[in-house]
Amino acid sequence: IRTNGRKVTLTGLNGKASVNMYDAVGKLIYQFTDVNNDNPLNVNIPGLYIVDINTESQKARVKMIINN
């Protein structure tokens, strides 16, 4: 995961991914489907997020901070 302001990009994906972003208390805030490598995802609200990334062969969960 790379962040640049409020844009998030993913690399290292083996195929299209579904991405769910949760706030610090576990509420689903953003949901993206059919995400490819280097596709920008726009996150409008700054804060701490828990990000679930799933492809057919990969699963990952990471924490991410979005600043203004």
Secondary structure, DSSP 4 states (H G I P E B T S, - for coil): -EEETTEEE--S-SS-EEEEEE-TTS-EEEEEEEE-TT--EE--S-EEEEEEEE-SS-EEEEEEEE--
